[in-house]
Amino acid sequence: MIAEKIAWLRGHFHRAEGDVPGTQTALYRMSDLVNGGYIPAPLGRGFLLDAGLRDMVWQVMWADDHFTTDDELEELAAECEGYVIFMHGWTGNHAIWESIPGMVTVSNQKLIAIAVDHNGFGEARFVDQTPALDQCNPPAAMSTIESLIEVLKIRRQRGESHNRVINFVGHSMGGAALFYLDPLHWRVGEETRLALAPALLLDDDSKRAFFTALGVGIGIVNRLHVFEVIERAIKPGMIEAVCAGGSSYLKELHRYQYNNTPRGIISSTFMAMGLLNNREIPRQFDFFKAMLGHRDALVGLVPMMDLLSHLEFPAANVRVVAGSHYMFSVGPEAVFQHAQNRELVVQDILALHHAAYERQRIGLRIG
């Protein structure tokens, strides 16, 4: 069966050239696609209702040396080897990835990148401005993204002979979410995962207490505005800790996102990271890698290595690099190290994709 064209690709609300030469981007909004008839209303609205979201926005990026028409974009998607799904972290949005999605698609022009706003940030706002913790924790974030993939029908559909890989890349909160992907929903070699500085704090009591207390504090500010002066005093340090070593663009993006996100969402997300105690993590790590920074102020290196050891995460799948929490964003304080890390991230994405695609193509069994 020939791969079906994906009609929703025509429903973009913005088109532009990508930051990386030879790439193009398009932005999509779930409500626009539903209202335009590109996605069935029960499917799109049901997705938002289940996720507790008002709406959702994502950016699609692909490589092409000329302007791609909508017809050509549909054909490109029908023939592609797969997608790379980028999931940001706390107070981020789809733009935190800077040049990485473009670098990936230029390196393998049969891949299409999708960077999502999710988990209450960007234009993926929760209906409830103070969501329940089990609605915004890492397992819930992963479930939402898996559901989005089903709605968008970008996986290999039943009856298609064309192999396709969904490659997940998550940073911080987004990286923690990747550990909760349900492998029972995926065929062998159909998905890969790369977790960058995953904020999975199950074995880090000090960081758990810190995130929980910070979430409680922001929640108090949300209810008692007299304490806003304290928040204004600590916010610059919070942003600097998150973005240390990153670009000025990245820092400004986080400041903007923090200022434009309801405090209840920020508070609940912090508390959800600190109080998470879900250890039901499937030990399916065949196409799963993690990258950790040696100077990460938010994700402790030793506790994270302890957790990976307890999970029996393969040693060969862990990479520790010289860098901070944003080890792949190149700022003036860490040009040499972070520029190398950015290249390693791209290499790991491509290597994981190639290995998984070959597994599907050859049909080898695990073990």
QUIWOLIN-V99210 format. One line per field, one symbol per residue. psi: psi as a letter, one per 20 degrees, with the letter a starting at -180 (. if undefined). A space follows every 10 residues. Layout:
psi->???
This chain:
psi->pqpqqohiii kqipqrqrhp pjqqqqqqpg hghghijhpp ghgghhgggh ikqhrqqqpp qrpqjrpprh ghgghghhir iaqooporap kaaiiiidig gghghhhnjj qpqopqprki rckmqqgpin qqhjhjrghh gggghhhghg gilirpqpiq ipqppooppq pdghhhhhij poiiiqqpji qrpooolpln khknhghghg hghgggghhg hhhnihjhhg ghhighhggh ggjpirrhgg ghghgghghj pphhggghgg hhhhipkojm opmnkhlpqq pqphkoihop gghhhgghgh ikpphijppp rorahmiipo rhilggghhg hghhgggggg ggggggghgg ghkqqq.
